[in-house]
Amino acid sequence: MDKKLLVVIDYQNDFVTGALGFSDAKDVEATIVKLLEEFTANGDDIVFTKDTHFANYLETQEGRNLPIIHCIKGTPGHDVHGKPAEYVKDAKKVYEKIAFGSLEFANDISKENYSEIVLVGLVTNICIVSQAVLAKTALPEALIKVYKSGVNSYDKKLHRETLNVLEGLQVTVI
């Protein structure tokens, strides 16, 4: 069986319109929705990741390096943004991750037989690359794909450079 997984990474209010939002973050939504519709229609697996912080965020290493309070669990900024939010209830799993990547995600997919894993969401040079490396590590023979129109960053130079790095890691950039 050709088992596929779509991973929607951190497409949350605080990264689109909130504390860390940037002007073209919403541009990836059409690609994300198209893929959600396709994967749902085909009966393929879908998971979401959510950047997740707590009241002590500014006391964490990330908070000291990025002192902008965001994605606090229980706030609207933590919620998935826009139309993709409609798919969360039917997702196989939602990973609330306190770091750039989710070790729980990597451990879970290592027990699966996915032939293909597609990654979309925000932010290319932080959480997308982290999850891609974890996916490639957990399932080295799976085809890992990142859609250019499905990922974005506040830093366009780092976005482009990260897409090149991903290709160097044998991730297919479409």
N, C-alpha and C positions, 0 to 999 in steps of 0.2 A: 504494500500500500504506500502511496505517495503522501505521507503525512506532512502538513504544513502548519506553521505557526506565524501569526502576526503579533508583533509586540508594539504597542502604542506607548511611547516613552514620554512621561512627564508633560503631556499636553494639558496643562492645568491653568486655571485662571491667572495665578500669579506670574506665569511665564508669558501669557498672551496679553492680558490687559491690566495686570496688577503690578505689584512691587518690582518685579524684574521683567515686566512686559517690554517688548520692543515693537517698532512700527510694522514690521512685516512678519511677525510671528504667526499671525492668522493666515498667512498665505499657504501654509502647509495643510490647512484643514480640508480642502477639497480632495487632495490626494489621500489623506487619512480616511475620509468618509468613503471614497471610492473603494479603497482596499477593505475597509470594514464590511461594506456591502458585498464585495466579491468573496471574501473569506466566509462570511455568514451564509451566503447562497451555496457555497461549496461544502459547507459543514466542516470547515477547517477550524483549528483552535485559534483563539484570540485571548491575549492577556494585556493588561495595562500595568504600567508602573506609575507610582505617584511619589514624587519627592515629598518627604514627610519630616517635618520638624516639630519641636515642642517649645514650650515657654522658655526653656533654657538655651534656645538657639544661639544667642550671642556669646554664650559661655563655651560653645563647642569650637573645635578647630576650624570647621567651615565658617562658623559665625564670626570668628576673629579675623578670618581672611576675607570674608564677604559679609560685612556688617549691615546687611539689608534683610530685615525680617521678612520671611516668605514661606509659603506652603505650610503654615502651622495647622496641624491636624485639628479638625473641627471648625475651621474658618472657611469662608467662601473661596479664598485663594487656593486652598488645597484641592478643591473640586476639579474634575475634568471639565475642560472648556467646550462650549458649543455643542454641535451635533454629535461628536464622538461620545459625549456623556450618555447619550441614549443607548449605547452599546455596552456600557459598564456592567449593567445588571445581568447580561447574558455571557459575560466573559468567563473563561475557564478559571481565571484567578486575577486578583488585583494585588500587586506587590507594593506595599508601602515601605519604601526604602529610605534609610537614614543616611546613606552614602550615595556617591555618584552611580555606583552599580549595585546590583542586588545579588549577593551570594546565594540567597534562597532561590532566586530565579535560576541561576547556573546549576545548582544542585538538582532542582526539579527537572530541568530539561535534559540533564545528563542521563536521566532514567527513561527518557522518551526516545522514540525512533523517528524524529523529524528529519525529513530529507531537505527541507527548506525552511529558513527563518527569515522573515521580513521585518525590518526595523524602521519605524517612522516616529516623528515627534520632535522634542526639543531637549536640549540644546546640542547641536552637532559636536562641538569640540569638548563637551563635558560628559553628559550622560549617554548620548548616542554612542560615542566611541567606547565608553566604559562597558556598556551592555553588549556591544559588538564583540569586544575582546572576550568577555565572559561567555558569550554564545559560541564563539569559535573555539574556546578552550573546552567548554563542556561537550560540544559535538563537533570535533574537528573535520568530520566527513560531510557534515551538512553544508548546503549552499546557504551562505549568509548574504542577504541583500539589503541595501539601503537605497531608498528612492531619493534622488536629489530634490525632487519637488515635494517630498514628504518630511524633510528635515530642514532646520534653519538655525541660525545663531545671531546674536546681537553683534558679533564681530565677524564681518564678511571675510576678512583675510584668514582668520582661524577656521572659519567654515570651509573655505576652499582647501586650505592646507590639510584639514582633517579628512576631507573626502579623499585626498591623495594618499594620506597615511592608511586609511581604510583599504584602499586598493592594494597597497603594499602588504597589508595583512591578509590578502586573499579574500576580501569582502567584495562582492560584486556591487558596484555603484551604478545605478540605472538613472 
